[in-house]
Each structure stands twice: as C-alpha cells, then as structure tokens.
C-alpha cells in the first residue's frame, strides 16, 4: 500500500455541535478524477465539506476509529448473552463427559470415538 502524503490540516470555521438521536445522512461528491475533489455531506443539521483526498481519507480513519469505541460504549448485549450461553452449554457438556469418564458411566460410543481420535492423531 502506498504511503499517504501528510498534509497540514486547515479549518475555515470551528464550531462544536452536540448531536443526538438518529441523524439523517446525505452525501454528494464531485465526478471522479477531479483534481481537487470535494465530498459534501449533511450529518443531521451539520453540513461538512471534505476538500481533497487527504480530508476524505482522514474522515475514513475517523470512522474506523469510532467503531470500537461505539462497540464498547453500546455493546450488543443480546449477542454477548448468547455467546456466554453457548460457552456455558459447552462447558457443561465437557463437565458431564468428564464426570461420566471418572465414575465409569461414559457411553461406549464416546469411548470408541476418543480411541479412534487418539489413533488418528498419533
């Protein structure tokens, strides 16, 4: 991948906005291969113009950095609970096999499968 040429940042206006809720997004861009292309977009009530490739790449980098922050701040609890449930079931199954092996109640099919796996790997 080619290294990016760093350009000094410049801003023509500085404002802080606090955005809440679902934001409507509209994006417009110049035709491809324009020398100093612009990407214009509305993020809710905020209108932004990215002038040139470096500004666009910086915005992409910002979005990439936002993803893990958003995931940490607002985790998908349903997915995490489901993962923990699967792990609990897996561990309970392993524990029951271990107990059955120790107390001699292990099914013959499990014993045969373990022996077959042993001979495959050795």
N, C-alpha and C positions, 0 to 999 in steps of 0.2 A: 504494500500500500504506500502510495506516495506521501511524503510528509507534508503537512499543511504549513503554508507560509503564514506566520503570525502577523496580523495587522493590529495596530494600536486601536483600541476601542474609542468610539466617539459617540456622543449623545447630543441631540439637538434640543431635547427637553427632558426634564426629570420630574417625575410625578410618582407618588405612591398610591396604589389602588388596593383596596381590600375587596376581594370578590367572594361572593357566597352563592350557593345553590348551583343548579345546572346551568351552565353557560352555553349559549348558542355560539357556534363557531362557523365562520365564513372565511374562505381562503381564496385569494386571487394571485396569479403570478403572470409575469411577462412571458412572452413567447420564448421558447428555449433558444439558447445560444445568443442571447442579448449580451452585449459586452458587460454592462453593469446592471444586471437584472434586479428586480425588486419582487419581494413577496409581501403582499398586503393581506392582513387578516384582522378580523374582529374576534375578540375573545370576550363575549358578553358586551359590555359597554366600552371596552378598551379597544382602540384601533392601533395596530402596530404595523410598521413598515420595516422589513429587513432588506437593507441595501447591500447587494453583493453576496458572493458565495460564502465568505467568512462569517458574515452575520447569520446566514442560513445554517451553516454547519454548527455555529455556536448555539443556536436555538435547538438543533437536533441533540447536541450534547446536553443541554439543559433538560430536555425531555427524558433522555436516557438516565440522567441522574435523579430525576423526580420519581421514576418507577419504584426503586427500592424504598425510598422514603415514604411514598404513598402506601406500599405494601406493609411497611412496619407500623405506620400510624393507623391504618384501617385494614387490618388483616381479614382475610376471608375465614371467618370463624367456622362456618359450616365445613369448609374443606379441611381445616385443621382438626375439627372434631372427628370427621370421617377418617382422616389419617390415623389419629390416635385410636379410634375404634378398631381399625384394621390391625394396627400394631398389637392392641390388647388381645384380639382374637388369635393372631399368630402366636403370641407368647403363651396364651392359654393352651393352644394346641400342642406346642412344644413341651409345655409343662406336663400335660396329660400323657404324652408319649414317654416322657422321662419317668414319670411315676409308674406307668404300666411296665416299663422296662425293669425298674428297680423291684417292683413287687411281683413280677413274673406273670402279669396278665396281658402282656403285649400280644396283639393278634399275629397269627402266623404269617399273614401277607406282609405285614410291616417288617418282620424279621427277615423274610425272604428278600424283600426289596432292599433292605440295608445290606445284606450279604452280597446281593447282585451289584449294588453300587460300589461296595468295597473292592470286588474283583475287577470292576471296570476301571477304577482309578489307580489300581496297583499293577 
